[in-house]
Structure formats: structure tokens, C-alpha cells
């Protein structure tokens, strides 16, 4: 898979990066970098439901490294990726236990 960047998107629509940023922000109301970060965070939340390593999840979600990923996740959600992952897994096993006893 290919990591999507602002430069890649600008080339895709035959615009300079600055022109693309201006047009994208005007149309969507948010800059392309912020939009891409939000997409990556959504993907990361899905991936954090599984017991993969945080480094692997960061990479699969399109973040350049796990430290940056952890910082952005904490800024947006108030929890570390590991805390989110543990919460998902704990809830999963509780539901699994409840369902197996019914």
C-alpha cells in the first residue's frame, strides 16, 4: 500500500502543493494535513482493536514512527495507544466471556 501525502494528492490533481492546500482548505474547511491525520487516526482506532504492536499499527495507519503516533493519539483522545488497545481488548474479552456463559 502507499502512504498518502499532501504532495501525492497535489500531483494527482495536477496542482502545486500550495495551490492544492489552498483549494482543499477552501472546499473542506480544514487543511489537507489535518484531514490526513484524522483519516490515519480513524484507521489506527480500528487497528488498535487487535493485539498487534503499537509500532506496527503506527506504520499501517500511515504515521512515520510510533513516537509521533503516540503523541498525536494522546493529543486527540487523551489516552496512549496502549491504553486504548488495552481497553478494547479488555472489553472484547468481557463480551466473549458473557456470550460464552449464555
C-alpha positions, 0 to 999 in steps of 0.5 A: 500500500502507499502512504498518502501525502499532501504532495501525492494528492497535489500531483494527482490533481495536477496542482502545486502543493500550495495551490492544492492546500489552498483549494482543499482548505477552501472546499473542506474547511480544514487543511489537507494535513489535518484531514490526513491525520484524522483519516490515519487516526480513524484507521489506527482506532480500528487497528488498535482493536487487535493485539498487534504492536503499537509500532506496527499499527503506527506504520499501517495507519500511515504515521512515520514512527510510533513516537509521533503516533503516540503523541498525536493519539494522546493529543486527540483522545487523551489516552496512549495507544496502549491504553486504548488497545488495552481497553478494547481488548479488555472489553472484547474479552468481557463480551466473549466471556458473557456470550460464552456463559449464555 
